[in-house]
Amino acid sequence: MENWIMETMGKFGYIGILLLIMLENIFPPIPSEVILTFGGAMTAKTEMTITGVVIVSTIGSVLGAIILYFIGSLLEIKRLEKIVDKWGHILRLKREDLYKADRWFEKYGYWTVFFCRFIPLIRSLISLPAGMAKMNFGIFLFLTTIGTFVWNFVLIRIGAAVGDSWEDIVHYMDMYSNVAYALIAVIGLAFIGIYIYKRIIKQN
């Protein structure tokens, strides 16, 4: 995949970066770390500038986030209620659980959208619950833009600074991603365990 990414960026320049980053937000397995650090390194060998790469990558990120936001907005809680009514017993989910999650996102969702932009995988998927919760679109757009700008700027600047050694940065970012995935898995399992434990206690 890395070769395809580099070929696309080398051939299409700014437009290639914008499209790749937009796809990365919709399809997280595409590594933004490769796109951004290589994009930064390209500024030392091509006519592209750091400012230009930061701008187009941020636009691409925001466009991808907007698409996921509107996909999430189509998943209305009424539709989810029907799914929970039919299949919720398997995961011990009830309608009130949906509303609890919805209220939680209304309370903490703004900052969640911002800080999750720095967490691999989650940085893309957080747009879905934001859309589902009908988060104020203007605020969503602002926090998403700021968060993705910071993430993109840092990686692009690093890529520009290290030049041909940009792949070393990707290696370290892979380590960061693996640690993040492990923490997400542990936290997820902990929440599931606590949730099941509470259900068992209530039933007894």
Protein Blocks (a to p, Z undefined) as FASTA:
>chain_A
ZZmmmmmmmmnmmmmmmmmmmmmmmmmmlcfklmmmmmmmmmmmmmbdfklmmmmmmmmm
mmmmmmmmmmmmmmcfklmmmmmmmmmmmnopafklmmmmmmmmmmmmmmmmmmmmmggh
jlmmmmmmmmmnopafklmmmmmmmmmmmmmmmmmmmmmmnmmmmmmmmmmmmmmmmmmm
mmmmmmmmmmmmmmmmmmmmmmZZ
